[in-house]
Amino acid sequence: MNQYYSYTHFTKDINTLLGQLVSQEFESIIGVARGGLTMAHAVAEGLKIRNVQTLRTELYDETTKRDEISLYGACDFKNIQKVLVVDDIADSGETLDVVLSYLKKEFPEVLFSSATLFYKKSSIYEPDFWINEADSWIDFFWEKDFL
């Protein structure tokens, strides 16, 4: 059974997350496209961070998981030491695992942390910050409300 995640729930969770992140002094945010983009914008506004970048991954076709993940894009962290990577959910964890491995290899001088709205205990990657534990497929408002 799918669980619908509303804008009202999102705003509450983002404010809870901001309370955890405000003391971390991040200088940049990476939104993992597409699921992390709405979250990246909201967190950037809340933390007053203007340096927002993106990486795009593809692991799912609709609700069917692919055999291999693809990563697209590039980042620039000149004079940046602390970066927050955000995505909507750590489902299998493969997306965040690949993204963080890539970033740490490409930018070994930068400290990376991760945050999600949802985390599944079966995930191979546990984000540094997460709000909700998931045990079903999540239908996010940005995926449903504009169709």
Residue frames relative to the residue before (quaternion, step in Angstrom):
aa qw qx qy qz dx dy dz
M 1.0000 0.0000 0.0000 0.0000 0.00 0.00 0.00
N 0.3900 -0.7294 0.5208 0.2110 3.56 -0.96 0.93
Q 0.2612 -0.7424 0.5977 0.1532 3.54 -1.20 0.63
Y 0.3035 -0.7524 0.5583 0.1734 3.60 -0.79 1.03
Y 0.1666 -0.7809 0.5993 0.0573 3.57 -0.91 1.01
S 0.2332 -0.8376 0.4876 0.0793 3.55 -0.28 1.33
Y 0.6575 -0.4860 0.4044 0.4098 3.54 -1.34 0.26
T 0.6249 0.5428 -0.3380 0.4480 3.61 1.00 -0.77
H 0.6567 0.4914 -0.2973 0.4888 3.58 0.97 -0.87
F 0.6221 0.5581 -0.3166 0.4486 3.57 1.05 -0.87
T 0.6858 0.4764 -0.3037 0.4589 3.62 0.78 -0.95
K 0.6291 0.5245 -0.3307 0.4688 3.59 1.01 -0.77
D 0.6952 0.4781 -0.2740 0.4615 3.58 0.87 -0.98
I 0.6299 0.5225 -0.3425 0.4615 3.60 0.98 -0.76
N 0.6600 0.4968 -0.3165 0.4662 3.60 0.93 -0.80
T 0.6168 0.5191 -0.3392 0.4848 3.59 1.08 -0.68
L 0.6606 0.5094 -0.2931 0.4672 3.56 0.93 -0.93
L 0.6319 0.5395 -0.3347 0.4445 3.60 0.94 -0.85
G 0.6119 0.5565 -0.3390 0.4483 3.57 1.07 -0.71
Q 0.6809 0.4695 -0.2749 0.4902 3.58 1.11 -0.69
L 0.7343 0.4660 -0.2231 0.4402 3.58 1.08 -0.76
V 0.5416 0.6889 -0.3916 0.2803 3.58 1.08 -0.71
S 0.7137 0.4474 -0.2653 0.4691 3.63 0.98 -0.71
Q 0.5537 0.6603 -0.3701 0.3469 3.61 1.25 -0.23
E 0.2524 -0.8217 0.4764 0.1848 3.60 1.26 -0.39
F 0.1271 0.7921 -0.5767 0.1541 3.57 0.77 1.06
E 0.3190 -0.7606 0.5426 0.1593 3.55 -1.12 0.76
S 0.7873 0.1050 -0.0409 0.6061 3.57 1.24 -0.43
I 0.1916 -0.7500 0.6220 0.1184 3.52 -1.28 0.51
I 0.1558 -0.7407 0.6446 0.1076 3.54 -1.09 0.80
G 0.1824 -0.7536 0.6235 0.1009 3.54 -0.84 1.03
V 0.3002 -0.7357 0.5766 0.1902 3.58 -0.77 1.01
A 0.3014 -0.7854 0.5212 0.1437 3.54 -0.48 1.28
R 0.6215 -0.2311 -0.7451 -0.0714 1.46 -1.89 1.57
G 0.5776 0.6660 -0.3612 0.3039 3.57 1.04 -0.74
G 0.7306 0.4460 -0.2436 0.4561 3.57 1.04 -0.69
L 0.4976 0.7038 -0.4169 0.2885 3.60 1.21 -0.20
T 0.6488 0.4982 -0.3238 0.4754 3.61 0.90 -0.83
M 0.6578 0.5084 -0.2882 0.4751 3.55 0.99 -0.89
A 0.6361 0.5366 -0.3309 0.4449 3.61 0.94 -0.88
H 0.6585 0.5056 -0.3087 0.4642 3.57 0.92 -0.88
A 0.6757 0.4953 -0.2963 0.4585 3.59 0.86 -0.93
V 0.6754 0.4793 -0.2975 0.4750 3.61 0.89 -0.88
A 0.6295 0.5369 -0.3320 0.4530 3.60 1.00 -0.81
E 0.6450 0.5021 -0.3174 0.4807 3.59 0.99 -0.80
G 0.6922 0.5048 -0.2747 0.4366 3.56 0.87 -0.98
L 0.7462 0.3612 -0.1999 0.5223 3.58 1.09 -0.74
K 0.3826 -0.7483 0.4550 0.2942 3.57 1.36 -0.01
I 0.3752 0.6959 -0.5049 0.3464 3.55 0.88 1.05
R 0.2504 -0.7972 0.5356 0.1221 3.56 -0.67 1.12
N 0.6474 0.5127 -0.3202 0.4643 3.59 1.15 -0.55
V 0.1370 0.7724 -0.5961 0.1710 3.56 -0.07 1.38
Q 0.0320 -0.7984 0.6004 -0.0319 3.55 -0.76 1.10
T 0.2462 -0.7810 0.5558 0.1433 3.57 -1.25 0.25
L 0.0853 -0.7005 0.7003 0.1075 3.46 -1.41 0.43
R 0.2381 -0.7703 0.5738 0.1436 3.57 -1.03 0.72
T 0.0699 -0.7761 0.6260 0.0286 3.52 -0.99 0.90
E 0.1248 -0.7534 0.6369 0.1057 3.51 -1.30 0.40
L 0.0659 0.7905 -0.6014 0.0957 3.54 -0.62 1.23
Y 0.7712 0.2740 -0.1449 0.5561 3.58 1.21 -0.54
D 0.1724 -0.6887 0.6895 0.1434 3.51 -1.29 0.60
E 0.7765 -0.1169 -0.0092 0.6190 3.53 -0.19 1.39
T 0.7651 -0.2944 0.2222 0.5278 3.63 -0.41 -1.17
T 0.5554 0.5981 -0.3882 0.4278 3.59 1.31 0.18
K 0.3530 -0.7564 0.5193 0.1832 3.55 -0.73 1.12
R 0.4013 -0.7027 0.5405 0.2301 3.58 -0.99 0.92
D 0.6019 -0.5600 0.4321 0.3707 3.55 -1.31 0.25
E 0.8084 0.1225 -0.0272 0.5751 3.57 1.08 -0.73
I 0.4006 -0.7122 0.5278 0.2316 3.57 -1.09 0.74
S 0.2111 -0.7490 0.6145 0.1299 3.56 -1.13 0.72
L 0.1559 -0.7813 0.6016 0.0573 3.59 -1.06 0.84
Y 0.0346 -0.8053 0.5910 -0.0330 3.56 -0.84 1.06
G 0.6913 0.4814 -0.3605 0.4004 3.54 -1.16 0.66
A 0.2090 -0.7476 0.6175 0.1267 3.49 -1.40 0.12
C 0.2289 -0.7674 0.5859 0.1239 3.55 -1.20 0.56
D 0.2040 -0.7491 0.6170 0.1285 3.54 -1.28 0.43
F 0.0180 -0.8222 0.5676 -0.0374 3.57 -0.59 1.16
K 0.1407 0.7976 -0.5675 0.1485 3.58 0.94 0.87
N 0.8514 0.0343 -0.0863 0.5163 3.57 -0.82 1.12
I 0.5699 0.5490 -0.3966 0.4653 3.60 1.17 0.58
Q 0.1741 -0.8245 0.5349 0.0613 3.55 -0.85 0.99
K 0.8027 0.2161 -0.0843 0.5494 3.60 1.11 -0.60
V 0.0042 -0.8259 0.5575 -0.0842 3.58 -0.55 1.25
L 0.2277 -0.7499 0.6090 0.1218 3.54 -1.10 0.83
V 0.1781 -0.7615 0.6179 0.0815 3.57 -0.86 1.05
V 0.0492 -0.8238 0.5647 -0.0013 3.59 -0.71 1.05
D 0.0369 0.7505 -0.6590 0.0340 3.50 -1.21 0.76
D 0.6317 -0.5784 0.3589 0.3710 3.57 -1.16 0.49
I 0.8235 -0.0202 0.0712 0.5624 3.58 0.93 -0.89
A 0.2520 -0.6742 0.6626 0.2071 3.54 -1.23 0.57
D 0.0843 -0.8250 0.5586 -0.0113 3.56 0.07 1.37
S 0.7752 0.1193 -0.0563 0.6177 3.58 0.33 -1.21
G 0.4248 -0.7046 0.4536 0.3426 3.56 1.19 -0.63
E 0.4798 0.7038 -0.4200 0.3131 3.56 1.25 -0.25
T 0.6317 0.5432 -0.3422 0.4345 3.58 0.95 -0.82
L 0.7150 0.4320 -0.2669 0.4805 3.59 0.72 -1.02
D 0.6038 0.5550 -0.3581 0.4463 3.59 1.03 -0.68
V 0.6850 0.4699 -0.2795 0.4815 3.61 0.87 -0.95
V 0.6656 0.5104 -0.3057 0.4506 3.60 0.88 -0.94
L 0.7075 0.4532 -0.2763 0.4667 3.60 0.79 -0.97
S 0.6157 0.5317 -0.3490 0.4652 3.61 1.03 -0.68
Y 0.6484 0.5166 -0.3045 0.4691 3.58 0.96 -0.91
L 0.6938 0.4890 -0.2839 0.4460 3.60 0.79 -1.02
K 0.6723 0.4964 -0.3022 0.4585 3.59 0.92 -0.89
K 0.6432 0.5061 -0.3182 0.4784 3.59 1.12 -0.66
E 0.7169 0.4618 -0.2456 0.4610 3.58 0.91 -0.96
F 0.8001 0.1695 -0.0507 0.5732 3.59 1.08 -0.76
P 0.0525 -0.8620 0.5036 0.0248 3.61 0.57 1.12
E 0.6436 0.5356 -0.3210 0.4426 3.61 1.19 -0.41
V 0.6402 0.5206 -0.3125 0.4706 3.60 1.28 -0.25
L 0.3230 -0.7133 0.5884 0.2016 3.56 -1.10 0.77
F 0.1176 -0.8086 0.5761 0.0215 3.58 -0.63 1.17
S 0.0446 -0.7448 0.6651 0.0307 3.54 -1.15 0.80
S 0.2506 -0.7758 0.5628 0.1365 3.57 -1.23 0.42
A 0.0526 -0.7833 0.6192 0.0180 3.54 -1.23 0.60
T 0.0167 -0.7780 0.6281 0.0021 3.54 -1.13 0.76
L 0.5345 -0.5910 0.4929 0.3494 3.52 -1.32 0.27
F 0.7973 0.1388 -0.0438 0.5857 3.57 1.09 -0.82
Y 0.0723 -0.7633 0.6416 0.0225 3.52 -1.24 0.67
K 0.2080 -0.7483 0.6178 0.1228 3.55 -0.98 0.92
K 0.5171 -0.6700 0.4432 0.2955 3.58 -0.86 0.99
S 0.6426 0.5224 -0.3227 0.4583 3.60 1.19 -0.43
S 0.4509 0.7055 -0.4338 0.3328 3.60 1.30 -0.13
I 0.4430 -0.6815 0.5134 0.2752 3.58 -1.10 0.70
Y 0.7482 0.2978 -0.1733 0.5669 3.59 1.27 -0.27
E 0.1450 -0.7750 0.6085 0.0894 3.58 -0.78 0.99
P 0.4084 -0.7191 0.5043 0.2487 3.60 -0.65 1.08
D 0.5941 -0.5683 0.4340 0.3684 3.55 -1.22 0.50
F 0.7733 0.1108 -0.0420 0.6229 3.56 1.15 -0.73
W 0.1719 0.7564 -0.6214 0.1103 3.58 -0.95 0.89
I 0.4073 -0.7512 0.4850 0.1861 3.55 -1.18 0.66
N 0.8298 0.1360 -0.0202 0.5408 3.60 0.72 -1.07
E 0.3355 -0.6869 0.5975 0.2422 3.54 -1.16 0.65
A 0.2007 -0.7882 0.5750 0.0882 3.57 -0.89 0.99
D 0.0436 -0.7892 0.6110 0.0440 3.54 -1.14 0.67
S 0.7256 0.2844 -0.2260 0.5844 3.56 1.30 0.32
W 0.6496 -0.4766 0.3965 0.4401 3.56 -1.33 0.01
I 0.2584 -0.7724 0.5653 0.1304 3.58 -0.91 0.97
D 0.1842 -0.7410 0.6375 0.1029 3.56 -0.94 0.97
F 0.2164 -0.8073 0.5401 0.0984 3.58 -0.21 1.30
F 0.6142 -0.5812 0.3830 0.3719 3.58 -1.05 0.75
W 0.6681 0.5060 -0.3214 0.4408 3.62 0.98 -0.73
E 0.6424 0.4975 -0.3240 0.4845 3.59 1.26 -0.23
K 0.7790 0.3705 -0.1630 0.4789 3.59 1.12 -0.65
D 0.7163 0.5271 -0.2712 0.3681 3.57 0.87 -0.95
F 0.7300 0.4156 -0.2390 0.4872 3.61 1.20 -0.28
L 0.4388 0.6983 -0.4546 0.3365 3.58 1.26 0.29
